[in-house]
Amino acid sequence: MKSKSEQWRLFCLPRLWVGWSLKEFNTFLIAACLTALCMSVPVAAQRSAASLSGTVTDQSSAVIPKAHVTVTETATGVSTSAQANEQGYFVVSNLNAGSYKLHVEKAGFEGYERTGIVLQVGSPPRSM
């Protein structure tokens, strides 16, 4: 007959661990947690995207809502588009590091273009 403490221990542990001692189970649990922790660290370090954000305004600093924003990587010609919200704010995410050209347009307004925007991965978000 098993003691009450052994019966309680066997009742609390999942069936897979019934044959293990508490020390073996704790060792396995710690090893599993450390492995998961070590595997998650490189994932965060492999961040490879930059973003560009800003607020679209006219010459009098009035907000221009729903403007169409296009960001083009100058080396590859790949374009990514976004639309400003009601407050004129836009975000273009998942951009590769490199040099970009920004083009903003809205019906009834003169278009705006800016070149030489350099984005770097891991740097603070760049606002325009």
Residue frames relative to the residue before (quaternion, step in Angstrom):
aa qw qx qy qz dx dy dz
M 1.0000 0.0000 0.0000 0.0000 0.00 0.00 0.00
K 0.3648 -0.7362 0.5311 0.2070 3.57 -0.94 0.92
S 0.5483 -0.6084 0.4578 0.3459 3.52 -1.17 0.64
K 0.6597 -0.5161 0.3656 0.4060 3.57 -1.23 0.39
S 0.6400 0.5207 -0.3414 0.4503 3.65 0.99 -0.73
E 0.6546 0.4914 -0.3177 0.4788 3.62 1.01 -0.76
Q 0.6333 0.5199 -0.3347 0.4654 3.58 0.98 -0.77
W 0.6590 0.5018 -0.3108 0.4662 3.59 0.93 -0.85
R 0.6439 0.5205 -0.3245 0.4573 3.59 0.96 -0.86
L 0.6775 0.4800 -0.2966 0.4719 3.58 0.91 -0.86
F 0.6289 0.5306 -0.3325 0.4609 3.57 1.08 -0.63
C 0.6985 0.4910 -0.2718 0.4440 3.61 0.97 -0.84
L 0.6867 0.4811 -0.2922 0.4600 3.60 0.98 -0.73
P 0.5436 -0.6049 0.4580 0.3590 3.59 -1.06 0.65
R 0.6726 -0.5273 0.3365 0.3954 3.56 -1.18 0.54
L 0.6041 0.5813 -0.3561 0.4128 3.60 1.05 -0.72
W 0.7532 0.4091 -0.2010 0.4742 3.58 1.03 -0.80
V 0.3673 0.7733 -0.4709 0.2130 3.63 1.22 -0.05
G 0.7058 0.4697 -0.2747 0.4536 3.58 0.97 -0.78
W 0.6264 0.5487 -0.3390 0.4377 3.62 1.21 -0.28
S 0.4592 -0.6221 0.5415 0.3299 3.52 -1.23 0.47
L 0.6597 -0.5063 0.3692 0.4149 3.54 -1.22 0.33
K 0.6284 0.5346 -0.3328 0.4567 3.59 1.04 -0.75
E 0.6562 0.4992 -0.3104 0.4732 3.61 0.96 -0.86
F 0.6437 0.5209 -0.3178 0.4618 3.57 0.97 -0.83
N 0.6664 0.4974 -0.3026 0.4658 3.61 0.91 -0.89
T 0.6266 0.5280 -0.3304 0.4684 3.59 1.03 -0.79
F 0.6553 0.5028 -0.3058 0.4736 3.58 0.93 -0.87
L 0.6612 0.5194 -0.3057 0.4468 3.57 0.90 -0.91
I 0.6581 0.4931 -0.3055 0.4801 3.59 0.94 -0.86
A 0.6519 0.5108 -0.3169 0.4622 3.61 0.93 -0.85
A 0.6506 0.5124 -0.3157 0.4632 3.59 0.97 -0.82
C 0.6605 0.5014 -0.3054 0.4680 3.60 0.95 -0.83
L 0.6590 0.5003 -0.3080 0.4696 3.60 0.94 -0.83
T 0.6322 0.5219 -0.3298 0.4682 3.58 1.02 -0.77
A 0.6587 0.4992 -0.3091 0.4706 3.59 0.90 -0.87
L 0.6471 0.5177 -0.3152 0.4624 3.59 0.98 -0.81
C 0.6795 0.4905 -0.2888 0.4630 3.59 0.87 -0.93
M 0.6703 0.4971 -0.3051 0.4588 3.59 1.00 -0.72
S 0.6729 0.5063 -0.3088 0.4421 3.60 1.08 -0.55
V 0.5700 0.6211 -0.3850 0.3757 3.62 1.10 -0.49
P 0.6907 0.4628 -0.3215 0.4533 3.67 0.74 -0.84
V 0.5842 0.5872 -0.3820 0.4099 3.60 1.04 -0.60
A 0.6717 0.4827 -0.3017 0.4741 3.58 0.92 -0.83
A 0.6703 0.5101 -0.2987 0.4487 3.60 1.04 -0.68
Q 0.6607 0.5249 -0.3083 0.4392 3.59 1.19 -0.35
R 0.2765 0.7729 -0.5219 0.2319 3.55 1.17 0.47
S 0.0117 -0.8422 0.5371 -0.0443 3.57 -0.64 1.07
A 0.6208 0.5410 -0.3504 0.4462 3.60 1.11 0.48
A 0.2036 -0.7448 0.6246 0.1171 3.51 -1.20 0.68
S 0.1868 -0.7750 0.5873 0.1399 3.57 -1.25 0.17
L 0.2108 -0.7475 0.6209 0.1059 3.52 -1.31 0.49
S 0.0400 0.8034 -0.5920 0.0503 3.58 -0.82 0.93
G 0.1346 0.7953 -0.5845 0.0884 3.54 -1.26 0.34
T 0.3883 -0.6728 0.5697 0.2685 3.51 -1.38 -0.10
V 0.3293 -0.7446 0.5528 0.1774 3.55 -0.85 1.04
T 0.0644 0.7879 -0.6060 0.0883 3.57 -0.74 1.14
D 0.4485 -0.6476 0.5302 0.3136 3.56 -1.27 0.30
Q 0.7626 -0.3900 0.2520 0.4503 3.60 -1.30 -0.08
S 0.6929 0.4408 -0.2797 0.4974 3.60 1.17 -0.49
S 0.5193 -0.6694 0.3682 0.3829 3.60 1.35 0.25
A 0.3991 0.6773 -0.5051 0.3562 3.59 1.19 0.50
V 0.5053 -0.6680 0.4641 0.2883 3.57 -0.98 0.90
I 0.1990 -0.7516 0.6187 0.1127 3.55 -1.08 0.80
P 0.2128 -0.8108 0.5325 0.1173 3.61 -0.25 1.22
K 0.8584 0.2112 -0.1445 0.4447 3.52 -1.36 0.46
A 0.3030 0.7413 -0.5370 0.2652 3.61 1.06 0.67
H 0.4064 -0.6949 0.5403 0.2450 3.57 -1.18 0.64
V 0.1115 -0.8050 0.5827 0.0067 3.58 -0.70 1.17
T 0.0322 -0.7856 0.6179 -0.0057 3.58 -0.87 1.00
V 0.1134 -0.7692 0.6278 0.0352 3.54 -0.90 1.03
T 0.0764 -0.8156 0.5735 -0.0058 3.58 -0.70 1.14
E 0.3630 -0.7050 0.5654 0.2267 3.58 -0.85 1.01
T 0.4103 -0.7627 0.4427 0.2323 3.57 -0.51 1.18
A 0.6478 0.5354 -0.3321 0.4282 3.64 1.01 -0.66
T 0.8045 0.2850 -0.1293 0.5048 3.61 0.95 -0.83
G 0.4074 -0.7179 0.4697 0.3130 3.58 1.17 -0.50
V 0.4472 0.6888 -0.4535 0.3462 3.60 1.27 0.14
S 0.1734 -0.8071 0.5616 0.0563 3.57 -0.78 1.09
T 0.0908 -0.7501 0.6526 0.0573 3.53 -1.21 0.68
S 0.1715 -0.8161 0.5488 0.0583 3.57 -0.83 1.01
A 0.0170 -0.7587 0.6510 0.0167 3.50 -1.31 0.48
Q 0.2902 -0.7241 0.5921 0.2022 3.54 -1.31 0.26
A 0.4589 -0.6716 0.5111 0.2777 3.53 -0.95 0.93
N 0.4641 -0.6750 0.4955 0.2889 3.57 -1.13 0.63
E 0.7749 -0.3522 0.2496 0.4618 3.60 -1.27 -0.21
Q 0.6965 0.4266 -0.2634 0.5133 3.59 1.20 -0.50
G 0.5799 -0.6183 0.3559 0.3933 3.60 1.27 0.21
Y 0.5210 0.6583 -0.4028 0.3646 3.60 1.28 -0.02
F 0.0139 -0.7907 0.6121 -0.0031 3.57 -1.04 0.83
V 0.0930 -0.7507 0.6501 0.0718 3.54 -1.31 0.47
V 0.0720 -0.7486 0.6580 0.0386 3.54 -0.98 0.94
S 0.0926 -0.8377 0.5380 -0.0110 3.57 -0.43 1.28
N 0.7954 0.3429 -0.2475 0.4341 3.52 -1.42 0.07
L 0.3392 0.7185 -0.5222 0.3098 3.54 0.89 1.00
N 0.4651 -0.6465 0.5229 0.3038 3.56 -1.13 0.67
A 0.5764 -0.5439 0.4587 0.4019 3.57 -1.22 0.40
G 0.4547 0.6767 -0.4950 0.3004 3.56 -1.02 0.76
S 0.6307 -0.5217 0.4290 0.3822 3.50 -1.40 -0.21
Y 0.0890 -0.8212 0.5636 -0.0103 3.57 -0.93 0.98
K 0.2662 -0.6970 0.6403 0.1826 3.48 -1.42 0.37
L 0.2084 -0.7782 0.5852 0.0926 3.58 -0.92 0.96
H 0.0094 -0.7811 0.6242 -0.0103 3.59 -0.92 0.93
V 0.0582 -0.7901 0.6101 -0.0107 3.58 -0.83 1.07
E 0.0809 0.7993 -0.5919 0.0655 3.56 -0.95 0.90
K 0.0393 0.7546 -0.6540 0.0362 3.51 -1.27 0.59
A 0.5510 -0.6189 0.4423 0.3432 3.58 -0.94 0.86
G 0.7805 0.2969 -0.2436 0.4932 3.57 -0.90 0.94
F 0.7200 0.3542 -0.2296 0.5509 3.59 1.29 -0.11
E 0.5187 -0.6020 0.5007 0.3434 3.54 -1.22 0.50
G 0.5037 -0.6629 0.4613 0.3067 3.60 -0.96 0.83
Y 0.2221 -0.7552 0.6036 0.1269 3.55 -1.24 0.50
E 0.0022 0.7947 -0.6068 0.0155 3.56 -0.99 0.86
R 0.0306 -0.7782 0.6273 -0.0087 3.53 -1.04 0.88
T 0.1522 -0.7938 0.5854 0.0629 3.57 -0.88 0.96
G 0.7391 0.4455 -0.2949 0.4102 3.55 -1.32 0.15
I 0.3861 0.6932 -0.5099 0.3323 3.58 1.11 0.56
V 0.1108 -0.8079 0.5782 0.0280 3.60 -0.57 1.15
L 0.1216 -0.7889 0.6016 0.0317 3.55 -0.75 1.14
Q 0.1080 -0.7794 0.6157 0.0408 3.54 -1.06 0.86
V 0.4839 -0.6609 0.4956 0.2888 3.54 -1.04 0.84
G 0.8041 0.2853 -0.2247 0.4707 3.54 -1.02 0.88
S 0.5779 0.5500 -0.3988 0.4522 3.59 1.22 -0.11
P 0.6507 -0.5050 0.3652 0.4338 3.61 -1.18 0.38
P 0.6274 -0.5415 0.3804 0.4105 3.62 -1.09 0.56
R 0.3344 -0.7472 0.5466 0.1765 3.54 -0.99 0.91
S 0.1669 -0.7862 0.5901 0.0763 3.56 -0.78 1.05
M 0.2304 -0.7610 0.5935 0.1247 3.53 -1.11 0.74
